[in-house]
Amino acid sequence: MASPFTIHRLHMRGRSRLLKCLNTVETVFRRSVGTEPIVAQTEGVQDNDYGENDAPKSLYDLMAHRQEQAERSVLISCPSRTSEKKFLKFLSKHGDIKKHFFYESYGVYAVVEFGSRDNVVSLLDSAAIPIVSHDSTVPFKSRLLALRNHSSVDSASQPSSLPCQPQTTVPINELIQRLSREESIDEQISSLTEAYQLTEENSRLRFLVCSLLKDIAAAYFPECTIRPFGSSVNGFGKLGCDLDMFLDLDSISGWNLKRPKSGLSLEYQMKRTNSERHVTQSILSVIGECVDHFGPGCVGVQKILNARCPLVRFAHQPSGFQCDLTANNRVAMKSTELLYLYGELDPRVRSLVFTIRCWARAHSITSSIPGAWISNFSLTVMVLFFLQRRTPPIIPTLNQLRDLAGPEDESVIEGNDCTFVTDFSKIELQRNTDTLDQLLSDFFEFYATFPFSRMSINIRKGKEQNKPEVAPLHIQNPFETSLNVSKNVNTSQLDRFVALCQESAWLLQQSETRTPRGVGVGDTPAAWGLATLLLPSQVAGIKGRKKRKREPASERIKSLLESLKNKNEGKKSSDS
């Protein structure tokens, strides 16, 4: 019989990948029961046509595959009454269609991937410029197109909707109901992860938006690339998260061209400026102007050039993404690669991160608005640190990954050591059979009692260290080690986090919380387990900085549960 951990992994990967998962049951089972040292293996975030083998895939291999897909794709705005069959027949005149899907964002859109770039060229050659005043149209041709139906009779007879793929997460109330129908906390965590993680279609759309932006930047830098980084590709992004991109100029040919020892050679003439930062600001300023004036669907463009990391911020309406564009953000890309690696080492890593992030957003520990809140990146590092502190550890420290690195992995960026192994076969994981249920409960207990006043979190070493600076919460940046990634967090927000950890730890210890409770009011299932943790909190004394003695967490929650019980009993009496 397959272990619960095996079942969890099958559930996580989805029905479309069931056959692949069955082929790896033996490996996962060994990891679960701890019969031998485990060499890390991964399936990668891939689609079915990427390859049939189960060999580990590096982040750069996966990104190269996605980018190549994006170059063969177009984004088309469609009338709501469009026949999918006629739509595909019309487009197939230009070549083989490998993949397509529809979604909604300020209208209905279709992402269409062709078999070759020549197919896309053929399609674009057949597209017309809109018939409007020449003086008010910017004749910029992109792969963002609009479908027009010139037959009103056909249009009226078509169904009113197309099969659209979801691009945002389910509302929290709907999620709580879904979780309450599960039969174990492990299944609840798996269900939450499945509901929140980026879909195949959403990932494709993110790379396509980057590719469309690259077409604009290529007017100045013909060989440049625009790559997504952060949550869009590290495996921890949820549906609806922002799209972080960076303009990669290192891919331009000629940087490391070998010069002859004698004879003649040629060099490009370049304009020099005072500093690399000034170059970045100048490039982003120009690209920002182009996006603002010539980028179809790009609105609300802001050039934030004096920030520590200069960026251009805008909304891409056809996709619904909020976008941040930086230039040559190499350290951020290494952080992305590191988180991707940790997420691929063990499926429990991603599941726990998704759960903690969802819990944090439900209680306003995190926020999309800049401020003193704990960031998602900080929360992710806290989860990684917790998993490193398990006995035995579930994931290795960054220093251990660095020690396994070969010459091809060496990376020093702006004086920062960003070296770590990228070959999964070199990483041996220790035997750890902790369930997701146990890890979730222990996470809250771990940080409910963590000595934040004295100690810093450090995933390079995997152990606490004395704070190097005075700050309520100190989390060392994995690569720029002199930086505190949580420097913005104030005492009030840290107090809220600790108090909510205490509350959640207590709730997960209660027998009535840990078991399914059947149907509640009407046909709605009664919240239990993880679903209970996502309900509004009524913890006293954590909204402000008032210095007052708190009751023990158990007493607070006990009175909370009593009040809820009395409230429900009163409602039943009135209904009868």
Secondary structure by P-SEA (a helix, b strand, c coil): cccaaaaaaaaaacccaaaaaaaaaaaaaaaaacccccccccccccccccccccccccaaaaaaaaaaaaaabbbbbbcccccaaaaaaaaacccccccccccccccbbbbbbcccaaaaaaaaaacccccccccccccccccbbbbbbccaaaaaaccccccccccccccaaaaaaaaaacccaaaaaaaaaaaccccaaaaaaaaaaaaaaaaaaccccccbbbbbcccccccccccccbbbbbbccccccccccccccccbbbbcbbbbcccaaaaaaaaaaaaaaaaaccccccccccccccccccbbbbbbcccccbbbbbccaaaaaaaaaaaaaaaaccaaaaaaaaaaaaaaaaaccccccccccccaaaaaaaaaaaaaaccccccccaaaaaaacccccccccccccccccccccccccccccccaaaaaaaaaaaaaccccccbbbbccccccccccccccccccccccccccccccccaaaaaaaaaaaaaaaaaaacccccccccccccccccccccccccccccccccccccccccccaaaaaaaaaaaaaaaaaaaaaaac
